[in-house]
């Protein structure tokens, strides 16, 4: 019995490692592209709007592909689709590395969008099927942490390789990493089925469209779009904005972006423990974004010098801190057996926000308004706070109404 338990734990650990590695690649790929924007702009003489269009293409394709990809995951198997997604992402970067044409960059961005649409439905399908309920929360936390760790490591690695080996080598190396992660996953056929020790969950097919598209789910989808809009400007353009606004050296601006991303990764782990200890997930999200808004506003109006590295690190930590509570709000809104599809619907809000955000922030920079990058981000943070508090009141009223009905 003990050996069986140990074998199960080893199997779960391997599952988490494989899926977290894939999630690491998904975040790494996007941030490699973003961190190379200054190099791409100089090398190919691109405007910030053209750079923003690359991200828009990525997000539009992700939005269009994500829902169909969820059905393909259910039909053909999450492991197969995840392996294919990694290969498509790898090919996209290798293609970008072999050419210097803007149209090819847009094509690569579209392929990356297809690749990106696989990760969440496939990752969550595998983890929820192969990790026991006692450890599923930690598994999700490690999965999220791995993704943002990939984001944090991408800027220094990408810029370092680009400086020493060139832009083309950076793209090809990023593509090769994805193919390397796909190899062990392609042989992990044990992930194709449901382990015998796991209880088969209620299938989401029994849940109607009305339940899946409840007002709360729709509101949370809009909320996720605002979440993306509130942080995408900082993630994609904060380094350039600091350089244009205060003359911040590239090394300091890049370090600030790295601190922001590392802050997110560490905040996620802290937020997981916090989310387990309280049911007031909306309050955590609102408080976190409230402090984020204040610090971001200070960055936009005060030249902090080297201290901007610490300031953006704090913003990143708070952004990560609210993520487990954010996910708990989505989980609580899902009908029994339909959490995967609800997550699939709600997380399209990220891609919707990502479609609009790069164009907004890119236009602001091209128009010579770097400070407005921070101001607009704060505006979207305020909207996320209002929606979080409104959602919390709605849920409390619903619980009170249910309790009153039961007592009658």
C-alpha positions as YAML, in Angstrom:
chain: A
units: angstrom
residues:
- id: 1
  name: UNK
  ca: [0.00, 0.00, 0.00]
- id: 2
  name: UNK
  ca: [2.84, 2.34, 0.90]
- id: 3
  name: UNK
  ca: [4.67, 1.48, -2.31]
- id: 4
  name: UNK
  ca: [1.48, 2.14, -4.27]
- id: 5
  name: UNK
  ca: [1.10, 5.51, -2.57]
- id: 6
  name: UNK
  ca: [4.73, 6.39, -3.28]
- id: 7
  name: UNK
  ca: [4.31, 5.38, -6.91]
- id: 8
  name: UNK
  ca: [1.23, 7.58, -7.17]
- id: 9
  name: UNK
  ca: [3.13, 10.53, -5.69]
- id: 10
  name: UNK
  ca: [6.01, 10.01, -8.11]
- id: 11
  name: UNK
  ca: [3.54, 9.84, -10.97]
- id: 12
  name: UNK
  ca: [1.89, 13.07, -9.86]
- id: 13
  name: UNK
  ca: [5.25, 14.78, -9.46]
- id: 14
  name: UNK
  ca: [6.23, 13.77, -13.01]
- id: 15
  name: UNK
  ca: [2.88, 14.99, -14.32]
- id: 16
  name: UNK
  ca: [3.32, 18.37, -12.63]
- id: 17
  name: UNK
  ca: [6.88, 18.63, -13.97]
- id: 18
  name: UNK
  ca: [5.84, 17.91, -17.57]
- id: 19
  name: UNK
  ca: [2.81, 20.22, -17.56]
- id: 20
  name: UNK
  ca: [4.61, 22.99, -15.70]
- id: 21
  name: UNK
  ca: [7.47, 22.80, -18.21]
- id: 22
  name: UNK
  ca: [5.00, 23.30, -21.04]
- id: 23
  name: UNK
  ca: [3.46, 26.27, -19.22]
- id: 24
  name: UNK
  ca: [6.97, 27.67, -18.65]
- id: 25
  name: UNK
  ca: [7.52, 27.57, -22.42]
- id: 26
  name: UNK
  ca: [4.23, 29.35, -23.16]
- id: 27
  name: UNK
  ca: [5.15, 32.35, -20.98]
- id: 28
  name: UNK
  ca: [8.81, 32.28, -22.00]
- id: 29
  name: UNK
  ca: [7.91, 32.47, -25.69]
- id: 30
  name: UNK
  ca: [5.68, 35.52, -25.32]
- id: 31
  name: UNK
  ca: [8.16, 37.44, -23.18]
- id: 32
  name: UNK
  ca: [11.08, 36.58, -25.47]
- id: 33
  name: UNK
  ca: [9.15, 38.30, -28.23]
- id: 34
  name: UNK
  ca: [8.23, 41.31, -26.07]
- id: 35
  name: UNK
  ca: [11.70, 41.77, -24.58]
- id: 36
  name: UNK
  ca: [13.22, 41.88, -28.07]
- id: 37
  name: UNK
  ca: [10.94, 44.72, -29.20]
- id: 38
  name: UNK
  ca: [13.68, 47.39, -28.87]
- id: 39
  name: UNK
  ca: [16.05, 45.22, -30.92]
- id: 40
  name: UNK
  ca: [13.37, 44.49, -33.53]
- id: 41
  name: UNK
  ca: [12.46, 48.17, -33.76]
- id: 42
  name: UNK
  ca: [16.05, 49.20, -34.45]
- id: 43
  name: UNK
  ca: [16.87, 46.28, -36.73]
- id: 44
  name: UNK
  ca: [13.69, 46.40, -38.86]
- id: 45
  name: UNK
  ca: [12.80, 50.09, -38.38]
- id: 46
  name: UNK
  ca: [9.35, 49.30, -36.97]
- id: 47
  name: UNK
  ca: [6.98, 51.70, -35.24]
- id: 48
  name: UNK
  ca: [5.49, 50.92, -31.83]
- id: 49
  name: UNK
  ca: [2.11, 50.39, -33.51]
- id: 50
  name: UNK
  ca: [3.68, 47.77, -35.79]
- id: 51
  name: UNK
  ca: [5.19, 46.09, -32.73]
- id: 52
  name: UNK
  ca: [1.81, 46.25, -31.00]
- id: 53
  name: UNK
  ca: [0.19, 44.65, -34.06]
- id: 54
  name: UNK
  ca: [2.41, 41.59, -33.57]
- id: 55
  name: UNK
  ca: [0.88, 41.08, -30.13]
- id: 56
  name: UNK
  ca: [-2.60, 41.85, -31.46]
- id: 57
  name: UNK
  ca: [-2.30, 39.12, -34.10]
- id: 58
  name: UNK
  ca: [-1.12, 36.72, -31.41]
- id: 59
  name: UNK
  ca: [-4.09, 37.51, -29.17]
- id: 60
  name: UNK
  ca: [-6.73, 37.54, -31.93]
- id: 61
  name: UNK
  ca: [-5.68, 34.06, -33.06]
- id: 62
  name: UNK
  ca: [-5.64, 32.90, -29.43]
- id: 63
  name: UNK
  ca: [-9.19, 34.19, -28.88]
- id: 64
  name: UNK
  ca: [-10.50, 32.54, -32.04]
- id: 65
  name: UNK
  ca: [-8.71, 29.24, -31.38]
- id: 66
  name: UNK
  ca: [-9.17, 28.71, -27.65]
- id: 67
  name: UNK
  ca: [-12.79, 27.46, -27.55]
- id: 68
  name: UNK
  ca: [-12.40, 25.08, -30.52]
- id: 69
  name: UNK
  ca: [-9.15, 23.87, -28.99]
- id: 70
  name: UNK
  ca: [-11.01, 22.92, -25.80]
- id: 71
  name: UNK
  ca: [-13.30, 20.64, -27.80]
- id: 72
  name: UNK
  ca: [-10.31, 19.15, -29.65]
- id: 73
  name: UNK
  ca: [-8.64, 18.44, -26.31]
- id: 74
  name: UNK
  ca: [-11.73, 16.52, -25.20]
- id: 75
  name: UNK
  ca: [-11.97, 14.64, -28.49]
- id: 76
  name: UNK
  ca: [-8.35, 13.75, -29.28]
- id: 77
  name: UNK
  ca: [-6.62, 13.92, -25.90]
- id: 78
  name: UNK
  ca: [-4.94, 16.71, -23.96]
- id: 79
  name: UNK
  ca: [-1.42, 15.24, -24.20]
- id: 80
  name: UNK
  ca: [-1.50, 14.98, -28.00]
- id: 81
  name: UNK
  ca: [-2.80, 18.53, -28.39]
- id: 82
  name: UNK
  ca: [-0.28, 19.90, -25.87]
- id: 83
  name: UNK
  ca: [2.60, 18.19, -27.67]
- id: 84
  name: UNK
  ca: [1.36, 19.61, -30.97]
- id: 85
  name: UNK
  ca: [1.04, 23.08, -29.45]
- id: 86
  name: UNK
  ca: [4.64, 23.00, -28.26]
- id: 87
  name: UNK
  ca: [5.81, 21.93, -31.72]
- id: 88
  name: UNK
  ca: [3.83, 24.71, -33.43]
- id: 89
  name: UNK
  ca: [5.32, 27.28, -31.04]
- id: 90
  name: UNK
  ca: [8.82, 25.95, -31.68]
- id: 91
  name: UNK
  ca: [8.35, 26.08, -35.44]
- id: 92
  name: UNK
  ca: [7.02, 29.65, -35.19]
- id: 93
  name: UNK
  ca: [10.18, 30.90, -33.48]
- id: 94
  name: UNK
  ca: [12.51, 28.98, -35.77]
- id: 95
  name: UNK
  ca: [10.65, 30.49, -38.74]
- id: 96
  name: UNK
  ca: [11.11, 33.98, -37.28]
- id: 97
  name: UNK
  ca: [14.80, 33.27, -36.77]
- id: 98
  name: UNK
  ca: [15.37, 32.20, -40.35]
- id: 99
  name: UNK
  ca: [13.92, 35.36, -41.92]
- id: 100
  name: UNK
  ca: [14.00, 39.14, -41.38]
- id: 101
  name: UNK
  ca: [10.64, 39.98, -42.91]
- id: 102
  name: UNK
  ca: [7.83, 41.76, -40.98]
- id: 103
  name: UNK
  ca: [5.15, 39.65, -42.67]
- id: 104
  name: UNK
  ca: [6.94, 36.53, -41.45]
- id: 105
  name: UNK
  ca: [6.93, 37.94, -37.91]
- id: 106
  name: UNK
  ca: [3.16, 38.36, -38.17]
- id: 107
  name: UNK
  ca: [2.85, 34.78, -39.44]
- id: 108
  name: UNK
  ca: [4.97, 33.55, -36.54]
- id: 109
  name: UNK
  ca: [2.76, 35.54, -34.14]
- id: 110
  name: UNK
  ca: [-0.32, 33.82, -35.60]
- id: 111
  name: UNK
  ca: [1.27, 30.39, -35.14]
- id: 112
  name: UNK
  ca: [2.17, 31.34, -31.57]
- id: 113
  name: UNK
  ca: [-1.49, 32.27, -31.04]
- id: 114
  name: UNK
  ca: [-2.55, 28.77, -32.13]
- id: 115
  name: UNK
  ca: [0.08, 27.28, -29.84]
- id: 116
  name: UNK
  ca: [-0.99, 29.47, -26.92]
- id: 117
  name: UNK
  ca: [-4.64, 28.45, -27.27]
- id: 118
  name: UNK
  ca: [-3.73, 24.84, -26.44]
- id: 119
  name: UNK
  ca: [-2.00, 25.36, -23.11]
- id: 120
  name: UNK
  ca: [-4.81, 26.22, -20.70]
- id: 121
  name: UNK
  ca: [-7.47, 23.67, -21.77]
- id: 122
  name: UNK
  ca: [-4.85, 20.93, -22.13]
- id: 123
  name: UNK
  ca: [-2.90, 21.77, -18.96]
- id: 124
  name: UNK
  ca: [-5.93, 21.98, -16.70]
- id: 125
  name: UNK
  ca: [-7.49, 18.86, -18.26]
- id: 126
  name: UNK
  ca: [-4.38, 16.80, -17.51]
- id: 127
  name: UNK
  ca: [-3.79, 18.18, -14.01]
- id: 128
  name: UNK
  ca: [-7.42, 17.79, -12.92]
- id: 129
  name: UNK
  ca: [-7.45, 14.19, -14.17]
- id: 130
  name: UNK
  ca: [-4.09, 13.01, -12.80]
- id: 131
  name: UNK
  ca: [-3.60, 14.92, -9.54]
- id: 132
  name: UNK
  ca: [-5.55, 13.88, -6.43]
- id: 133
  name: UNK
  ca: [-7.99, 16.35, -4.89]
- id: 134
  name: UNK
  ca: [-5.74, 16.69, -1.80]
- id: 135
  name: UNK
  ca: [-2.94, 18.17, -3.91]
- id: 136
  name: UNK
  ca: [-4.72, 19.77, -6.87]
- id: 137
  name: UNK
  ca: [-4.48, 23.29, -5.42]
- id: 138
  name: UNK
  ca: [-0.72, 23.07, -5.04]
- id: 139
  name: UNK
  ca: [-0.45, 21.57, -8.51]
- id: 140
  name: UNK
  ca: [-2.26, 24.55, -10.01]
- id: 141
  name: UNK
  ca: [-0.03, 26.87, -7.98]
- id: 142
  name: UNK
  ca: [3.17, 25.23, -9.26]
- id: 143
  name: UNK
  ca: [1.76, 25.34, -12.79]
- id: 144
  name: UNK
  ca: [1.09, 29.08, -12.53]
- id: 145
  name: UNK
  ca: [4.44, 29.72, -10.85]
- id: 146
  name: UNK
  ca: [6.28, 27.93, -13.65]
- id: 147
  name: UNK
  ca: [4.58, 30.09, -16.24]
- id: 148
  name: UNK
  ca: [5.55, 33.35, -14.62]
- id: 149
  name: UNK
  ca: [9.03, 32.08, -13.88]
- id: 150
  name: UNK
  ca: [9.36, 31.62, -17.62]
- id: 151
  name: UNK
  ca: [8.22, 35.23, -18.06]
- id: 152
  name: UNK
  ca: [10.77, 36.45, -15.53]
- id: 153
  name: UNK
  ca: [13.69, 34.61, -17.10]
- id: 154
  name: UNK
  ca: [12.86, 35.51, -20.69]
- id: 155
  name: UNK
  ca: [14.13, 39.15, -20.78]
- id: 156
  name: UNK
  ca: [17.66, 38.52, -19.43]
- id: 157
  name: UNK
  ca: [18.09, 35.30, -21.40]
- id: 158
  name: UNK
  ca: [16.74, 36.74, -24.64]
- id: 159
  name: UNK
  ca: [18.72, 39.97, -24.42]
- id: 160
  name: UNK
  ca: [21.85, 38.08, -23.36]
- id: 161
  name: UNK
  ca: [21.68, 35.69, -26.30]
- id: 162
  name: UNK
  ca: [20.80, 38.52, -28.70]
- id: 163
  name: UNK
  ca: [23.80, 40.59, -27.59]
- id: 164
  name: UNK
  ca: [26.26, 37.70, -27.90]
- id: 165
  name: UNK
  ca: [24.84, 35.58, -30.71]
- id: 166
  name: UNK
  ca: [22.37, 37.79, -32.58]
- id: 167
  name: UNK
  ca: [18.62, 38.15, -32.94]
- id: 168
  name: UNK
  ca: [18.21, 35.16, -35.25]
- id: 169
  name: UNK
  ca: [20.00, 32.81, -32.83]
- id: 170
  name: UNK
  ca: [17.74, 33.98, -30.00]
- id: 171
  name: UNK
  ca: [14.59, 33.09, -31.94]
- id: 172
  name: UNK
  ca: [15.96, 29.70, -33.01]
- id: 173
  name: UNK
  ca: [17.07, 28.86, -29.45]
- id: 174
  name: UNK
  ca: [13.58, 29.72, -28.11]
- id: 175
  name: UNK
  ca: [12.03, 27.44, -30.72]
- id: 176
  name: UNK
  ca: [14.44, 24.63, -29.92]
- id: 177
  name: UNK
  ca: [13.51, 24.77, -26.22]
- id: 178
  name: UNK
  ca: [9.84, 24.15, -27.07]
- id: 179
  name: UNK
  ca: [10.72, 21.14, -29.22]
- id: 180
  name: UNK
  ca: [12.92, 19.78, -26.41]
- id: 181
  name: UNK
  ca: [10.03, 19.97, -23.91]
- id: 182
  name: UNK
  ca: [7.71, 18.30, -26.43]
- id: 183
  name: UNK
  ca: [9.91, 15.18, -26.66]
- id: 184
  name: UNK
  ca: [9.31, 13.66, -23.18]
- id: 185
  name: UNK
  ca: [5.65, 14.72, -23.30]
- id: 186
  name: UNK
  ca: [5.19, 12.84, -26.58]
- id: 187
  name: UNK
  ca: [6.22, 9.60, -24.81]
- id: 188
  name: UNK
  ca: [4.13, 10.16, -21.64]
- id: 189
  name: UNK
  ca: [1.19, 8.06, -22.81]
- id: 190
  name: UNK
  ca: [0.12, 7.41, -19.24]
- id: 191
  name: UNK
  ca: [-1.38, 10.90, -19.36]
- id: 192
  name: UNK
  ca: [-3.85, 9.87, -22.08]
- id: 193
  name: UNK
  ca: [-6.31, 8.16, -19.75]
- id: 194
  name: UNK
  ca: [-7.79, 8.54, -16.27]
- id: 195
  name: UNK
  ca: [-5.82, 6.63, -13.61]
- id: 196
  name: UNK
  ca: [-7.78, 3.85, -11.90]
- id: 197
  name: UNK
  ca: [-7.30, 5.43, -8.46]
- id: 198
  name: UNK
  ca: [-8.95, 8.63, -9.66]
- id: 199
  name: UNK
  ca: [-12.69, 9.12, -9.52]
- id: 200
  name: UNK
  ca: [-14.12, 10.01, -12.91]
- id: 201
  name: UNK
  ca: [-15.60, 13.50, -12.54]
- id: 202
  name: UNK
  ca: [-19.04, 14.45, -13.78]
- id: 203
  name: UNK
  ca: [-18.75, 15.32, -17.45]
- id: 204
  name: UNK
  ca: [-19.25, 18.88, -18.46]
- id: 205
  name: UNK
  ca: [-21.32, 17.74, -21.44]
- id: 206
  name: UNK
  ca: [-24.32, 17.48, -19.09]
- id: 207
  name: UNK
  ca: [-24.14, 21.19, -18.31]
- id: 208
  name: UNK
  ca: [-26.23, 23.40, -20.58]
- id: 209
  name: UNK
  ca: [-25.10, 26.54, -22.34]
- id: 210
  name: UNK
  ca: [-27.26, 28.71, -20.07]
- id: 211
  name: UNK
  ca: [-25.38, 27.47, -17.00]
- id: 212
  name: UNK
  ca: [-22.02, 27.94, -18.69]
- id: 213
  name: UNK
  ca: [-22.86, 31.46, -19.82]
- id: 214
  name: UNK
  ca: [-24.38, 32.71, -16.58]
- id: 215
  name: UNK
  ca: [-24.23, 36.48, -15.84]
- id: 216
  name: UNK
  ca: [-21.44, 35.85, -13.33]
- id: 217
  name: UNK
  ca: [-19.32, 33.97, -15.89]
- id: 218
  name: UNK
  ca: [-19.82, 36.77, -18.42]
- id: 219
  name: UNK
  ca: [-18.87, 39.40, -15.81]
- id: 220
  name: UNK
  ca: [-15.75, 37.42, -14.89]
- id: 221
  name: UNK
  ca: [-14.79, 37.23, -18.57]
- id: 222
  name: UNK
  ca: [-14.98, 41.03, -18.78]
- id: 223
  name: UNK
  ca: [-13.04, 41.20, -15.51]
- id: 224
  name: UNK
  ca: [-10.25, 39.05, -16.96]
- id: 225
  name: UNK
  ca: [-10.08, 41.40, -19.95]
- id: 226
  name: UNK
  ca: [-9.61, 44.36, -17.60]
- id: 227
  name: UNK
  ca: [-7.01, 42.38, -15.64]
- id: 228
  name: UNK
  ca: [-5.01, 41.94, -18.82]
- id: 229
  name: UNK
  ca: [-5.43, 45.57, -19.84]
- id: 230
  name: UNK
  ca: [-4.29, 46.75, -16.41]
- id: 231
  name: UNK
  ca: [-1.02, 44.81, -16.54]
- id: 232
  name: UNK
  ca: [-0.22, 44.37, -20.25]
- id: 233
  name: UNK
  ca: [1.03, 47.93, -20.60]
- id: 234
  name: UNK
  ca: [3.44, 47.42, -17.71]
- id: 235
  name: UNK
  ca: [4.60, 44.06, -18.99]
- id: 236
  name: UNK
  ca: [5.01, 45.02, -22.64]
- id: 237
  name: UNK
  ca: [6.00, 48.68, -22.63]
- id: 238
  name: UNK
  ca: [7.06, 49.76, -19.11]
- id: 239
  name: UNK
  ca: [10.78, 49.48, -19.94]
- id: 240
  name: UNK
  ca: [10.46, 51.65, -23.04]
- id: 241
  name: UNK
  ca: [8.13, 54.10, -21.23]
- id: 242
  name: UNK
  ca: [10.64, 54.55, -18.39]
- id: 243
  name: UNK
  ca: [13.45, 55.18, -20.87]
- id: 244
  name: UNK
  ca: [11.41, 57.79, -22.76]
- id: 245
  name: UNK
  ca: [9.90, 59.42, -19.66]
- id: 246
  name: UNK
  ca: [12.90, 59.69, -17.34]
- id: 247
  name: UNK
  ca: [15.86, 58.66, -19.48]
- id: 248
  name: UNK
  ca: [16.17, 55.48, -17.42]
- id: 249
  name: UNK
  ca: [19.16, 53.40, -18.64]
- id: 250
  name: UNK
  ca: [18.24, 50.24, -20.57]
- id: 251
  name: UNK
  ca: [19.89, 48.03, -17.94]
- id: 252
  name: UNK
  ca: [17.79, 49.57, -15.13]
- id: 253
  name: UNK
  ca: [14.58, 49.48, -17.18]
- id: 254
  name: UNK
  ca: [15.17, 45.81, -18.08]
- id: 255
  name: UNK
  ca: [15.96, 45.01, -14.43]
- id: 256
  name: UNK
  ca: [12.69, 46.69, -13.40]
- id: 257
  name: UNK
  ca: [10.75, 44.52, -15.87]
- id: 258
  name: UNK
  ca: [12.53, 41.43, -14.59]
- id: 259
  name: UNK
  ca: [11.72, 42.42, -10.99]
- id: 260
  name: UNK
  ca: [8.08, 42.85, -11.97]
- id: 261
  name: UNK
  ca: [7.94, 39.37, -13.48]
- id: 262
  name: UNK
  ca: [9.83, 37.72, -10.60]
- id: 263
  name: UNK
  ca: [7.44, 39.51, -8.24]
- id: 264
  name: UNK
  ca: [4.49, 37.92, -10.01]
- id: 265
  name: UNK
  ca: [6.06, 34.44, -9.75]
- id: 266
  name: UNK
  ca: [6.72, 34.73, -6.01]
- id: 267
  name: UNK
  ca: [3.38, 36.44, -5.34]
- id: 268
  name: UNK
  ca: [1.53, 33.50, -6.87]
- id: 269
  name: UNK
  ca: [2.96, 31.08, -4.29]
- id: 270
  name: UNK
  ca: [2.14, 33.42, -1.40]
- id: 271
  name: UNK
  ca: [-1.33, 34.03, -2.78]
- id: 272
  name: UNK
  ca: [-2.02, 30.30, -2.91]
- id: 273
  name: UNK
  ca: [-1.59, 29.99, 0.86]
- id: 274
  name: UNK
  ca: [-3.69, 33.11, 1.39]
- id: 275
  name: UNK
  ca: [-6.50, 31.84, -0.82]
- id: 276
  name: UNK
  ca: [-6.62, 28.57, 1.16]
- id: 277
  name: UNK
  ca: [-7.09, 30.45, 4.44]
- id: 278
  name: UNK
  ca: [-10.00, 32.69, 3.48]
- id: 279
  name: UNK
  ca: [-13.17, 32.74, 1.41]
- id: 280
  name: UNK
  ca: [-12.97, 36.48, 0.80]
- id: 281
  name: UNK
  ca: [-11.26, 36.13, -2.54]
- id: 282
  name: UNK
  ca: [-12.83, 39.25, -4.07]
- id: 283
  name: UNK
  ca: [-11.63, 41.37, -1.15]
- id: 284
  name: UNK
  ca: [-8.08, 40.08, -1.63]
- id: 285
  name: UNK
  ca: [-8.22, 40.94, -5.32]
- id: 286
  name: UNK
  ca: [-9.63, 44.42, -4.67]
- id: 287
  name: UNK
  ca: [-7.09, 45.23, -1.95]
- id: 288
  name: UNK
  ca: [-4.19, 43.98, -4.03]
- id: 289
  name: UNK
  ca: [-5.18, 46.05, -7.04]
- id: 290
  name: UNK
  ca: [-5.78, 49.08, -4.83]
- id: 291
  name: UNK
  ca: [-2.18, 49.10, -3.63]
- id: 292
  name: UNK
  ca: [-0.95, 48.26, -7.14]
- id: 293
  name: UNK
  ca: [-2.76, 51.31, -8.50]
- id: 294
  name: UNK
  ca: [-1.13, 53.62, -5.97]
- id: 295
  name: UNK
  ca: [2.40, 52.33, -6.63]
- id: 296
  name: UNK
  ca: [1.90, 52.38, -10.41]
- id: 297
  name: UNK
  ca: [0.66, 55.97, -10.25]
- id: 298
  name: UNK
  ca: [3.78, 56.90, -8.26]
- id: 299
  name: UNK
  ca: [6.00, 55.31, -10.92]
- id: 300
  name: UNK
  ca: [4.26, 57.37, -13.60]
- id: 301
  name: UNK
  ca: [4.71, 60.71, -11.82]
- id: 302
  name: UNK
  ca: [7.92, 60.37, -9.77]
- id: 303
  name: UNK
  ca: [11.39, 59.62, -11.13]
- id: 304
  name: UNK
  ca: [12.39, 56.89, -8.69]
- id: 305
  name: UNK
  ca: [15.75, 56.22, -10.30]
- id: 306
  name: UNK
  ca: [17.10, 52.77, -9.49]
- id: 307
  name: UNK
  ca: [14.30, 52.38, -6.89]
- id: 308
  name: UNK
  ca: [11.90, 51.81, -9.80]
- id: 309
  name: UNK
  ca: [13.22, 48.22, -9.80]
- id: 310
  name: UNK
  ca: [11.83, 47.74, -6.28]
- id: 311
  name: UNK
  ca: [8.60, 49.58, -7.10]
- id: 312
  name: UNK
  ca: [7.80, 47.44, -10.14]
- id: 313
  name: UNK
  ca: [8.80, 44.36, -8.12]
- id: 314
  name: UNK
  ca: [6.13, 45.29, -5.55]
- id: 315
  name: UNK
  ca: [3.56, 45.81, -8.30]
- id: 316
  name: UNK
  ca: [4.42, 42.39, -9.72]
- id: 317
  name: UNK
  ca: [4.22, 40.70, -6.32]
- id: 318
  name: UNK
  ca: [0.73, 42.12, -5.74]
- id: 319
  name: UNK
  ca: [-0.36, 41.10, -9.24]
- id: 320
  name: UNK
  ca: [0.75, 37.54, -8.47]
- id: 321
  name: UNK
  ca: [-0.78, 37.59, -4.99]
- id: 322
  name: UNK
  ca: [-4.31, 38.03, -6.30]
- id: 323
  name: UNK
  ca: [-4.08, 35.30, -8.98]
- id: 324
  name: UNK
  ca: [-5.07, 32.31, -6.80]
- id: 325
  name: UNK
  ca: [-8.01, 34.31, -5.41]
- id: 326
  name: UNK
  ca: [-8.91, 35.26, -8.98]
- id: 327
  name: UNK
  ca: [-8.93, 31.59, -9.99]
- id: 328
  name: UNK
  ca: [-10.99, 30.66, -6.93]
- id: 329
  name: UNK
  ca: [-13.66, 33.16, -7.99]
- id: 330
  name: UNK
  ca: [-13.84, 31.44, -11.37]
- id: 331
  name: UNK
  ca: [-13.91, 27.98, -9.81]
- id: 332
  name: UNK
  ca: [-16.76, 28.97, -7.48]
- id: 333
  name: UNK
  ca: [-18.75, 30.30, -10.43]
- id: 334
  name: UNK
  ca: [-18.51, 27.03, -12.36]
- id: 335
  name: UNK
  ca: [-21.38, 24.49, -12.35]
- id: 336
  name: UNK
  ca: [-20.39, 21.02, -11.06]
- id: 337
  name: UNK
  ca: [-18.28, 19.20, -13.62]
- id: 338
  name: UNK
  ca: [-17.84, 22.23, -15.89]
- id: 339
  name: UNK
  ca: [-14.89, 24.06, -14.36]
- id: 340
  name: UNK
  ca: [-12.67, 23.33, -17.36]
- id: 341
  name: UNK
  ca: [-15.05, 24.87, -19.87]
- id: 342
  name: UNK
  ca: [-15.80, 27.83, -17.60]
- id: 343
  name: UNK
  ca: [-12.06, 28.49, -17.24]
- id: 344
  name: UNK
  ca: [-11.82, 28.23, -21.01]
- id: 345
  name: UNK
  ca: [-14.55, 30.82, -21.48]
- id: 346
  name: UNK
  ca: [-13.36, 33.22, -18.78]
- id: 347
  name: UNK
  ca: [-9.69, 33.14, -19.75]
- id: 348
  name: UNK
  ca: [-10.57, 34.31, -23.26]
- id: 349
  name: UNK
  ca: [-10.96, 37.66, -21.50]
- id: 350
  name: UNK
  ca: [-7.17, 37.73, -21.24]
- id: 351
  name: UNK
  ca: [-6.85, 37.38, -24.99]
- id: 352
  name: UNK
  ca: [-9.54, 39.98, -25.64]
- id: 353
  name: UNK
  ca: [-7.66, 42.42, -23.42]
- id: 354
  name: UNK
  ca: [-4.42, 41.40, -25.07]
- id: 355
  name: UNK
  ca: [-5.90, 42.15, -28.49]
- id: 356
  name: UNK
  ca: [-6.79, 45.74, -27.59]
- id: 357
  name: UNK
  ca: [-4.04, 46.59, -25.09]
- id: 358
  name: UNK
  ca: [-0.92, 46.50, -27.30]
- id: 359
  name: UNK
  ca: [-2.51, 48.83, -29.84]
- id: 360
  name: UNK
  ca: [-3.58, 51.30, -27.11]
- id: 361
  name: UNK
  ca: [-0.21, 51.37, -25.38]
- id: 362
  name: UNK
  ca: [1.76, 51.30, -28.63]
- id: 363
  name: UNK
  ca: [-0.20, 54.32, -29.92]
- id: 364
  name: UNK
  ca: [0.43, 56.19, -26.65]
- id: 365
  name: UNK
  ca: [4.20, 55.69, -27.03]
- id: 366
  name: UNK
  ca: [4.21, 56.65, -30.70]
- id: 367
  name: UNK
  ca: [2.23, 59.76, -29.74]
- id: 368
  name: UNK
  ca: [4.89, 60.72, -27.19]
- id: 369
  name: UNK
  ca: [2.84, 59.97, -24.06]
- id: 370
  name: UNK
  ca: [4.92, 57.51, -21.99]
- id: 371
  name: UNK
  ca: [3.42, 58.72, -18.69]
- id: 372
  name: UNK
  ca: [-0.07, 57.85, -19.92]
- id: 373
  name: UNK
  ca: [0.99, 54.18, -20.07]
- id: 374
  name: UNK
  ca: [0.95, 54.14, -16.27]
- id: 375
  name: UNK
  ca: [-2.16, 56.31, -15.96]
- id: 376
  name: UNK
  ca: [-4.22, 54.09, -18.28]
- id: 377
  name: UNK
  ca: [-3.01, 50.99, -16.43]
- id: 378
  name: UNK
  ca: [-4.22, 52.52, -13.16]
- id: 379
  name: UNK
  ca: [-7.59, 53.27, -14.76]
- id: 380
  name: UNK
  ca: [-8.08, 49.63, -15.66]
- id: 381
  name: UNK
  ca: [-6.96, 48.60, -12.16]
- id: 382
  name: UNK
  ca: [-9.74, 50.74, -10.71]
- id: 383
  name: UNK
  ca: [-12.26, 49.01, -12.97]
- id: 384
  name: UNK
  ca: [-11.04, 45.59, -11.78]
- id: 385
  name: UNK
  ca: [-11.52, 46.70, -8.17]
- id: 386
  name: UNK
  ca: [-15.10, 47.83, -8.84]
- id: 387
  name: UNK
  ca: [-15.99, 44.57, -10.61]
- id: 388
  name: UNK
  ca: [-14.37, 42.45, -7.87]
- id: 389
  name: UNK
  ca: [-16.33, 44.23, -5.14]
- id: 390
  name: UNK
  ca: [-19.53, 44.03, -7.19]
- id: 391
  name: UNK
  ca: [-19.02, 40.31, -7.78]
- id: 392
  name: UNK
  ca: [-18.43, 39.78, -4.06]
- id: 393
  name: UNK
  ca: [-21.66, 41.55, -3.13]
- id: 394
  name: UNK
  ca: [-23.56, 39.51, -5.72]
- id: 395
  name: UNK
  ca: [-22.16, 36.24, -4.37]
- id: 396
  name: UNK
  ca: [-22.94, 37.20, -0.76]
- id: 397
  name: UNK
  ca: [-26.52, 38.09, -1.69]
- id: 398
  name: UNK
  ca: [-26.85, 34.77, -3.50]
- id: 399
  name: UNK
  ca: [-25.56, 32.85, -0.47]
- id: 400
  name: UNK
  ca: [-27.90, 34.72, 1.87]
- id: 401
  name: UNK
  ca: [-30.85, 34.04, -0.43]
- id: 402
  name: UNK
  ca: [-29.97, 30.34, -0.57]
- id: 403
  name: UNK
  ca: [-29.61, 30.15, 3.22]
- id: 404
  name: UNK
  ca: [-32.95, 31.91, 3.75]
- id: 405
  name: UNK
  ca: [-34.71, 29.56, 1.34]
- id: 406
  name: UNK
  ca: [-33.33, 26.53, 3.17]
- id: 407
  name: UNK
  ca: [-34.43, 27.84, 6.55]
- id: 408
  name: UNK
  ca: [-38.03, 28.36, 5.43]
...
